[in-house]
Amino acid sequence: MEVVHINMAIITMFSVYTFLMLYIGFYFYRKNKSSEDYFLGGRSLGPALSALSAGASDMSGWLLMGLPGALYIGGLINFYIMIGLIIGATLNWIFIAKRLRIYTGIVANSLTIPDYLETRFDDDKHVLRVICAIVILVFFTFYISSGLVSGAKLFESVFQIRYDYALITGTLIIVIYTFLGGYKAVCWTDMIQGLLMLGALIVVPSVMLYHLGGVSKAFTIVKEIKPEALSINHVSFVSIISALAWGLGYFGQPHILVRFMSIRSVKDIPVATFIGIFWMSLCLFSACLIGILGIAYIYKFQLSLQDPEKIFILMSQLLFNPWVAGILLSAILAAIMSTASSQLLVSSSTIAEDFYKKIFKKNASSKVVLNLGKIGVLTVALIAFFISMDKNSSVLNIVSYAWAGFGSSFGTVIIFSLFWKRMTKFGAIAGMISGALVVVLWKNCFDSNLYEMIPGFLTASLVIVFGSLLTEVSSGSKIAYEKMINEIPQS
């Protein structure tokens, strides 16, 4: 029952959606005249486009596959992931967006996060830039692979083809439109994809509830067959804290932070915040509900589900006619494409801007940087493709690892750099390295239920404070910080 019955209606809807995304990529191909156009869209995006693009690029295939699957297996304890994410995203928009947009757009023309950190700490030796670039490429490669795994599972189910063929198909679609269109294509497709994801996530649980006889009957069934799914009494404090800690990751996600850098004006941020958090809350709650209701539906109608991460796929097939199912299943592809394309773009800008232009050839023309960025898209995608060859990989596990890596290494540095004048270059370097290393070591060397984000984030924060207090703040760093503060609008 986990395989979609292939038919012309589903194929048609998938094809229409795919061609629409590719058309947008071709449309913006001729619009990109410079590297700033390709990587930041000329800083011309309005609040709605910025908010939905940030949300869609954030919520990858794990939103419709990994998160419902986690609730299906573990129950309400994973509901705390949603709470942590909403809190983290809200704080990110309120406290980080304004200052980062001011600094990168007014104080210094920074196209990437490494650009920002280098100018903020007056790092003429490019040490921070190199460390940032390495962290981005390592963790994003894993993150992108999670999207490719999601896409392969989707195409495997929809078209009944082997996993490796499905992986090739999904990878090609994502790479082509990212390669051609750049940032504006990614953002416009993100907005379309974000609306499609929201619609699908509202419709599917609503129809599930109808067939189950309402909320009360559905939860009664769950309580009878799997009571631990609706209870947190058996859950440890460590598990709850680990779930909530997902919210810390938002402060360090380059593909989300770049949306703050590209928004049209600081004045657009409050509207963007409301739109983004409203969209995100609805999507996360609905995804969690699908997982819980899936327990009741599978039991009541005596179905089998070997891979819990395919619960949304199964429900789309069973509850709707093929034409509607095709649209709903396209929402999974939308979630995958929106995140993977954004991450590919950030990775390519790291290769082209942060390595090539800023370190090896400072007088490189914009056209050369643009072309190198496109080569970077292909290179990172190819590496992620090989990582994704294991079809048994858990989407949520891959995402959690990369999420913790960015949150601990970048998140701490971003927060302190925007709010602490006394922070030094040495503190930033030491904090970033220690955060990334602790995440890697904790994940691979310790058998613990504690999410690696927590020790990584705490360690990096302490190292930043002590490292900064032990060294002097450069005059350039002081001036950069004061300029940013002076540009903040007084409310």
Secondary structure as a PSIPRED ss2 file (coil, helix, strand):
# PSIPRED VFORMAT (PSIPRED V4.0)

   1 M C   1.000  0.000  0.000
   2 E C   1.000  0.000  0.000
   3 V C   1.000  0.000  0.000
   4 V C   1.000  0.000  0.000
   5 H C   1.000  0.000  0.000
   6 I C   1.000  0.000  0.000
   7 N C   1.000  0.000  0.000
   8 M H   0.000  1.000  0.000
   9 A H   0.000  1.000  0.000
  10 I H   0.000  1.000  0.000
  11 I H   0.000  1.000  0.000
  12 T H   0.000  1.000  0.000
  13 M H   0.000  1.000  0.000
  14 F H   0.000  1.000  0.000
  15 S H   0.000  1.000  0.000
  16 V H   0.000  1.000  0.000
  17 Y H   0.000  1.000  0.000
  18 T H   0.000  1.000  0.000
  19 F H   0.000  1.000  0.000
  20 L H   0.000  1.000  0.000
  21 M H   0.000  1.000  0.000
  22 L H   0.000  1.000  0.000
  23 Y H   0.000  1.000  0.000
  24 I H   0.000  1.000  0.000
  25 G H   0.000  1.000  0.000
  26 F H   0.000  1.000  0.000
  27 Y H   0.000  1.000  0.000
  28 F H   0.000  1.000  0.000
  29 Y H   0.000  1.000  0.000
  30 R C   1.000  0.000  0.000
  31 K C   1.000  0.000  0.000
  32 N C   1.000  0.000  0.000
  33 K C   1.000  0.000  0.000
  34 S C   1.000  0.000  0.000
  35 S H   0.000  1.000  0.000
  36 E H   0.000  1.000  0.000
  37 D H   0.000  1.000  0.000
  38 Y H   0.000  1.000  0.000
  39 F H   0.000  1.000  0.000
  40 L H   0.000  1.000  0.000
  41 G H   0.000  1.000  0.000
  42 G H   0.000  1.000  0.000
  43 R H   0.000  1.000  0.000
  44 S C   1.000  0.000  0.000
  45 L E   0.000  0.000  1.000
  46 G C   1.000  0.000  0.000
  47 P H   0.000  1.000  0.000
  48 A H   0.000  1.000  0.000
  49 L H   0.000  1.000  0.000
  50 S H   0.000  1.000  0.000
  51 A H   0.000  1.000  0.000
  52 L H   0.000  1.000  0.000
  53 S H   0.000  1.000  0.000
  54 A H   0.000  1.000  0.000
  55 G H   0.000  1.000  0.000
  56 A H   0.000  1.000  0.000
  57 S H   0.000  1.000  0.000
  58 D H   0.000  1.000  0.000
  59 M C   1.000  0.000  0.000
  60 S C   1.000  0.000  0.000
  61 G C   1.000  0.000  0.000
  62 W H   0.000  1.000  0.000
  63 L H   0.000  1.000  0.000
  64 L H   0.000  1.000  0.000
  65 M H   0.000  1.000  0.000
  66 G H   0.000  1.000  0.000
  67 L H   0.000  1.000  0.000
  68 P H   0.000  1.000  0.000
  69 G H   0.000  1.000  0.000
  70 A H   0.000  1.000  0.000
  71 L H   0.000  1.000  0.000
  72 Y H   0.000  1.000  0.000
  73 I H   0.000  1.000  0.000
  74 G H   0.000  1.000  0.000
  75 G H   0.000  1.000  0.000
  76 L H   0.000  1.000  0.000
  77 I H   0.000  1.000  0.000
  78 N H   0.000  1.000  0.000
  79 F H   0.000  1.000  0.000
  80 Y H   0.000  1.000  0.000
  81 I H   0.000  1.000  0.000
  82 M H   0.000  1.000  0.000
  83 I H   0.000  1.000  0.000
  84 G H   0.000  1.000  0.000
  85 L H   0.000  1.000  0.000
  86 I H   0.000  1.000  0.000
  87 I H   0.000  1.000  0.000
  88 G H   0.000  1.000  0.000
  89 A H   0.000  1.000  0.000
  90 T H   0.000  1.000  0.000
  91 L H   0.000  1.000  0.000
  92 N H   0.000  1.000  0.000
  93 W H   0.000  1.000  0.000
  94 I H   0.000  1.000  0.000
  95 F H   0.000  1.000  0.000
  96 I H   0.000  1.000  0.000
  97 A H   0.000  1.000  0.000
  98 K H   0.000  1.000  0.000
  99 R H   0.000  1.000  0.000
 100 L H   0.000  1.000  0.000
 101 R H   0.000  1.000  0.000
 102 I H   0.000  1.000  0.000
 103 Y H   0.000  1.000  0.000
 104 T H   0.000  1.000  0.000
 105 G H   0.000  1.000  0.000
 106 I H   0.000  1.000  0.000
 107 V H   0.000  1.000  0.000
 108 A C   1.000  0.000  0.000
 109 N C   1.000  0.000  0.000
 110 S C   1.000  0.000  0.000
 111 L C   1.000  0.000  0.000
 112 T C   1.000  0.000  0.000
 113 I H   0.000  1.000  0.000
 114 P H   0.000  1.000  0.000
 115 D H   0.000  1.000  0.000
 116 Y H   0.000  1.000  0.000
 117 L H   0.000  1.000  0.000
 118 E H   0.000  1.000  0.000
 119 T H   0.000  1.000  0.000
 120 R H   0.000  1.000  0.000
 121 F C   1.000  0.000  0.000
 122 D C   1.000  0.000  0.000
 123 D C   1.000  0.000  0.000
 124 D C   1.000  0.000  0.000
 125 K C   1.000  0.000  0.000
 126 H C   1.000  0.000  0.000
 127 V H   0.000  1.000  0.000
 128 L H   0.000  1.000  0.000
 129 R H   0.000  1.000  0.000
 130 V H   0.000  1.000  0.000
 131 I H   0.000  1.000  0.000
 132 C H   0.000  1.000  0.000
 133 A H   0.000  1.000  0.000
 134 I H   0.000  1.000  0.000
 135 V H   0.000  1.000  0.000
 136 I H   0.000  1.000  0.000
 137 L H   0.000  1.000  0.000
 138 V H   0.000  1.000  0.000
 139 F H   0.000  1.000  0.000
 140 F H   0.000  1.000  0.000
 141 T H   0.000  1.000  0.000
 142 F H   0.000  1.000  0.000
 143 Y H   0.000  1.000  0.000
 144 I H   0.000  1.000  0.000
 145 S H   0.000  1.000  0.000
 146 S H   0.000  1.000  0.000
 147 G H   0.000  1.000  0.000
 148 L H   0.000  1.000  0.000
 149 V H   0.000  1.000  0.000
 150 S H   0.000  1.000  0.000
 151 G H   0.000  1.000  0.000
 152 A H   0.000  1.000  0.000
 153 K H   0.000  1.000  0.000
 154 L H   0.000  1.000  0.000
 155 F H   0.000  1.000  0.000
 156 E H   0.000  1.000  0.000
 157 S H   0.000  1.000  0.000
 158 V H   0.000  1.000  0.000
 159 F H   0.000  1.000  0.000
 160 Q C   1.000  0.000  0.000
 161 I C   1.000  0.000  0.000
 162 R C   1.000  0.000  0.000
 163 Y H   0.000  1.000  0.000
 164 D H   0.000  1.000  0.000
 165 Y H   0.000  1.000  0.000
 166 A H   0.000  1.000  0.000
 167 L H   0.000  1.000  0.000
 168 I H   0.000  1.000  0.000
 169 T H   0.000  1.000  0.000
 170 G H   0.000  1.000  0.000
 171 T H   0.000  1.000  0.000
 172 L H   0.000  1.000  0.000
 173 I H   0.000  1.000  0.000
 174 I H   0.000  1.000  0.000
 175 V H   0.000  1.000  0.000
 176 I H   0.000  1.000  0.000
 177 Y H   0.000  1.000  0.000
 178 T H   0.000  1.000  0.000
 179 F H   0.000  1.000  0.000
 180 L H   0.000  1.000  0.000
 181 G H   0.000  1.000  0.000
 182 G H   0.000  1.000  0.000
 183 Y H   0.000  1.000  0.000
 184 K H   0.000  1.000  0.000
 185 A H   0.000  1.000  0.000
 186 V H   0.000  1.000  0.000
 187 C H   0.000  1.000  0.000
 188 W H   0.000  1.000  0.000
 189 T H   0.000  1.000  0.000
 190 D H   0.000  1.000  0.000
 191 M H   0.000  1.000  0.000
 192 I H   0.000  1.000  0.000
 193 Q H   0.000  1.000  0.000
 194 G H   0.000  1.000  0.000
 195 L H   0.000  1.000  0.000
 196 L H   0.000  1.000  0.000
 197 M H   0.000  1.000  0.000
 198 L H   0.000  1.000  0.000
 199 G H   0.000  1.000  0.000
 200 A H   0.000  1.000  0.000
 201 L H   0.000  1.000  0.000
 202 I H   0.000  1.000  0.000
 203 V H   0.000  1.000  0.000
 204 V H   0.000  1.000  0.000
 205 P H   0.000  1.000  0.000
 206 S H   0.000  1.000  0.000
 207 V H   0.000  1.000  0.000
 208 M H   0.000  1.000  0.000
 209 L H   0.000  1.000  0.000
 210 Y H   0.000  1.000  0.000
 211 H H   0.000  1.000  0.000
 212 L H   0.000  1.000  0.000
 213 G C   1.000  0.000  0.000
 214 G C   1.000  0.000  0.000
 215 V H   0.000  1.000  0.000
 216 S H   0.000  1.000  0.000
 217 K H   0.000  1.000  0.000
 218 A H   0.000  1.000  0.000
 219 F H   0.000  1.000  0.000
 220 T H   0.000  1.000  0.000
 221 I H   0.000  1.000  0.000
 222 V H   0.000  1.000  0.000
 223 K H   0.000  1.000  0.000
 224 E H   0.000  1.000  0.000
 225 I H   0.000  1.000  0.000
 226 K C   1.000  0.000  0.000
 227 P H   0.000  1.000  0.000
 228 E H   0.000  1.000  0.000
 229 A H   0.000  1.000  0.000
 230 L H   0.000  1.000  0.000
 231 S C   1.000  0.000  0.000
 232 I C   1.000  0.000  0.000
 233 N C   1.000  0.000  0.000
 234 H C   1.000  0.000  0.000
 235 V C   1.000  0.000  0.000
 236 S C   1.000  0.000  0.000
 237 F H   0.000  1.000  0.000
 238 V H   0.000  1.000  0.000
 239 S H   0.000  1.000  0.000
 240 I H   0.000  1.000  0.000
 241 I H   0.000  1.000  0.000
 242 S H   0.000  1.000  0.000
 243 A H   0.000  1.000  0.000
 244 L H   0.000  1.000  0.000
 245 A H   0.000  1.000  0.000
 246 W H   0.000  1.000  0.000
 247 G H   0.000  1.000  0.000
 248 L H   0.000  1.000  0.000
 249 G H   0.000  1.000  0.000
 250 Y H   0.000  1.000  0.000
 251 F H   0.000  1.000  0.000
 252 G H   0.000  1.000  0.000
 253 Q C   1.000  0.000  0.000
 254 P H   0.000  1.000  0.000
 255 H H   0.000  1.000  0.000
 256 I H   0.000  1.000  0.000
 257 L H   0.000  1.000  0.000
 258 V H   0.000  1.000  0.000
 259 R H   0.000  1.000  0.000
 260 F H   0.000  1.000  0.000
 261 M H   0.000  1.000  0.000
 262 S H   0.000  1.000  0.000
 263 I E   0.000  0.000  1.000
 264 R C   1.000  0.000  0.000
 265 S C   1.000  0.000  0.000
 266 V H   0.000  1.000  0.000
 267 K H   0.000  1.000  0.000
 268 D H   0.000  1.000  0.000
 269 I H   0.000  1.000  0.000
 270 P H   0.000  1.000  0.000
 271 V H   0.000  1.000  0.000
 272 A H   0.000  1.000  0.000
 273 T H   0.000  1.000  0.000
 274 F H   0.000  1.000  0.000
 275 I H   0.000  1.000  0.000
 276 G H   0.000  1.000  0.000
 277 I H   0.000  1.000  0.000
 278 F H   0.000  1.000  0.000
 279 W H   0.000  1.000  0.000
 280 M H   0.000  1.000  0.000
 281 S H   0.000  1.000  0.000
 282 L H   0.000  1.000  0.000
 283 C H   0.000  1.000  0.000
 284 L H   0.000  1.000  0.000
 285 F H   0.000  1.000  0.000
 286 S H   0.000  1.000  0.000
 287 A H   0.000  1.000  0.000
 288 C H   0.000  1.000  0.000
 289 L H   0.000  1.000  0.000
 290 I H   0.000  1.000  0.000
 291 G H   0.000  1.000  0.000
 292 I H   0.000  1.000  0.000
 293 L H   0.000  1.000  0.000
 294 G H   0.000  1.000  0.000
 295 I H   0.000  1.000  0.000
 296 A H   0.000  1.000  0.000
 297 Y H   0.000  1.000  0.000
 298 I H   0.000  1.000  0.000
 299 Y H   0.000  1.000  0.000
 300 K H   0.000  1.000  0.000
 301 F C   1.000  0.000  0.000
 302 Q C   1.000  0.000  0.000
 303 L C   1.000  0.000  0.000
 304 S C   1.000  0.000  0.000
 305 L C   1.000  0.000  0.000
 306 Q C   1.000  0.000  0.000
 307 D C   1.000  0.000  0.000
 308 P H   0.000  1.000  0.000
 309 E H   0.000  1.000  0.000
 310 K H   0.000  1.000  0.000
 311 I H   0.000  1.000  0.000
 312 F H   0.000  1.000  0.000
 313 I H   0.000  1.000  0.000
 314 L H   0.000  1.000  0.000
 315 M H   0.000  1.000  0.000
 316 S H   0.000  1.000  0.000
 317 Q H   0.000  1.000  0.000
 318 L H   0.000  1.000  0.000
 319 L H   0.000  1.000  0.000
 320 F C   1.000  0.000  0.000
 321 N C   1.000  0.000  0.000
 322 P H   0.000  1.000  0.000
 323 W H   0.000  1.000  0.000
 324 V H   0.000  1.000  0.000
 325 A H   0.000  1.000  0.000
 326 G H   0.000  1.000  0.000
 327 I H   0.000  1.000  0.000
 328 L H   0.000  1.000  0.000
 329 L H   0.000  1.000  0.000
 330 S H   0.000  1.000  0.000
 331 A H   0.000  1.000  0.000
 332 I H   0.000  1.000  0.000
 333 L H   0.000  1.000  0.000
 334 A H   0.000  1.000  0.000
 335 A H   0.000  1.000  0.000
 336 I H   0.000  1.000  0.000
 337 M H   0.000  1.000  0.000
 338 S H   0.000  1.000  0.000
 339 T H   0.000  1.000  0.000
 340 A H   0.000  1.000  0.000
 341 S H   0.000  1.000  0.000
 342 S H   0.000  1.000  0.000
 343 Q H   0.000  1.000  0.000
 344 L H   0.000  1.000  0.000
 345 L H   0.000  1.000  0.000
 346 V H   0.000  1.000  0.000
 347 S H   0.000  1.000  0.000
 348 S H   0.000  1.000  0.000
 349 S H   0.000  1.000  0.000
 350 T H   0.000  1.000  0.000
 351 I H   0.000  1.000  0.000
 352 A H   0.000  1.000  0.000
 353 E H   0.000  1.000  0.000
 354 D H   0.000  1.000  0.000
 355 F H   0.000  1.000  0.000
 356 Y H   0.000  1.000  0.000
 357 K H   0.000  1.000  0.000
 358 K H   0.000  1.000  0.000
 359 I H   0.000  1.000  0.000
 360 F H   0.000  1.000  0.000
 361 K C   1.000  0.000  0.000
 362 K C   1.000  0.000  0.000
 363 N C   1.000  0.000  0.000
 364 A C   1.000  0.000  0.000
 365 S C   1.000  0.000  0.000
 366 S H   0.000  1.000  0.000
 367 K H   0.000  1.000  0.000
 368 V H   0.000  1.000  0.000
 369 V H   0.000  1.000  0.000
 370 L H   0.000  1.000  0.000
 371 N H   0.000  1.000  0.000
 372 L H   0.000  1.000  0.000
 373 G H   0.000  1.000  0.000
 374 K H   0.000  1.000  0.000
 375 I H   0.000  1.000  0.000
 376 G H   0.000  1.000  0.000
 377 V H   0.000  1.000  0.000
 378 L H   0.000  1.000  0.000
 379 T H   0.000  1.000  0.000
 380 V H   0.000  1.000  0.000
 381 A H   0.000  1.000  0.000
 382 L H   0.000  1.000  0.000
 383 I H   0.000  1.000  0.000
 384 A H   0.000  1.000  0.000
 385 F H   0.000  1.000  0.000
 386 F H   0.000  1.000  0.000
 387 I H   0.000  1.000  0.000
 388 S C   1.000  0.000  0.000
 389 M C   1.000  0.000  0.000
 390 D C   1.000  0.000  0.000
 391 K C   1.000  0.000  0.000
 392 N C   1.000  0.000  0.000
 393 S C   1.000  0.000  0.000
 394 S C   1.000  0.000  0.000
 395 V H   0.000  1.000  0.000
 396 L H   0.000  1.000  0.000
 397 N H   0.000  1.000  0.000
 398 I H   0.000  1.000  0.000
 399 V H   0.000  1.000  0.000
 400 S H   0.000  1.000  0.000
 401 Y H   0.000  1.000  0.000
 402 A H   0.000  1.000  0.000
 403 W H   0.000  1.000  0.000
 404 A H   0.000  1.000  0.000
 405 G H   0.000  1.000  0.000
 406 F H   0.000  1.000  0.000
 407 G H   0.000  1.000  0.000
 408 S H   0.000  1.000  0.000
 409 S H   0.000  1.000  0.000
 410 F H   0.000  1.000  0.000
 411 G H   0.000  1.000  0.000
 412 T H   0.000  1.000  0.000
 413 V H   0.000  1.000  0.000
 414 I H   0.000  1.000  0.000
 415 I H   0.000  1.000  0.000
 416 F H   0.000  1.000  0.000
 417 S H   0.000  1.000  0.000
 418 L H   0.000  1.000  0.000
 419 F H   0.000  1.000  0.000
 420 W C   1.000  0.000  0.000
 421 K C   1.000  0.000  0.000
 422 R C   1.000  0.000  0.000
 423 M C   1.000  0.000  0.000
 424 T C   1.000  0.000  0.000
 425 K H   0.000  1.000  0.000
 426 F H   0.000  1.000  0.000
 427 G H   0.000  1.000  0.000
 428 A H   0.000  1.000  0.000
 429 I H   0.000  1.000  0.000
 430 A H   0.000  1.000  0.000
 431 G H   0.000  1.000  0.000
 432 M H   0.000  1.000  0.000
 433 I H   0.000  1.000  0.000
 434 S H   0.000  1.000  0.000
 435 G H   0.000  1.000  0.000
 436 A H   0.000  1.000  0.000
 437 L H   0.000  1.000  0.000
 438 V H   0.000  1.000  0.000
 439 V H   0.000  1.000  0.000
 440 V H   0.000  1.000  0.000
 441 L H   0.000  1.000  0.000
 442 W H   0.000  1.000  0.000
 443 K H   0.000  1.000  0.000
 444 N H   0.000  1.000  0.000
 445 C H   0.000  1.000  0.000
 446 F C   1.000  0.000  0.000
 447 D C   1.000  0.000  0.000
 448 S C   1.000  0.000  0.000
 449 N C   1.000  0.000  0.000
 450 L C   1.000  0.000  0.000
 451 Y C   1.000  0.000  0.000
 452 E C   1.000  0.000  0.000
 453 M H   0.000  1.000  0.000
 454 I H   0.000  1.000  0.000
 455 P H   0.000  1.000  0.000
 456 G H   0.000  1.000  0.000
 457 F H   0.000  1.000  0.000
 458 L H   0.000  1.000  0.000
 459 T H   0.000  1.000  0.000
 460 A H   0.000  1.000  0.000
 461 S H   0.000  1.000  0.000
 462 L H   0.000  1.000  0.000
 463 V H   0.000  1.000  0.000
 464 I H   0.000  1.000  0.000
 465 V H   0.000  1.000  0.000
 466 F H   0.000  1.000  0.000
 467 G H   0.000  1.000  0.000
 468 S H   0.000  1.000  0.000
 469 L H   0.000  1.000  0.000
 470 L C   1.000  0.000  0.000
 471 T C   1.000  0.000  0.000
 472 E C   1.000  0.000  0.000
 473 V C   1.000  0.000  0.000
 474 S C   1.000  0.000  0.000
 475 S H   0.000  1.000  0.000
 476 G H   0.000  1.000  0.000
 477 S H   0.000  1.000  0.000
 478 K H   0.000  1.000  0.000
 479 I H   0.000  1.000  0.000
 480 A H   0.000  1.000  0.000
 481 Y H   0.000  1.000  0.000
 482 E H   0.000  1.000  0.000
 483 K H   0.000  1.000  0.000
 484 M H   0.000  1.000  0.000
 485 I H   0.000  1.000  0.000
 486 N H   0.000  1.000  0.000
 487 E H   0.000  1.000  0.000
 488 I C   1.000  0.000  0.000
 489 P C   1.000  0.000  0.000
 490 Q C   1.000  0.000  0.000
 491 S C   1.000  0.000  0.000
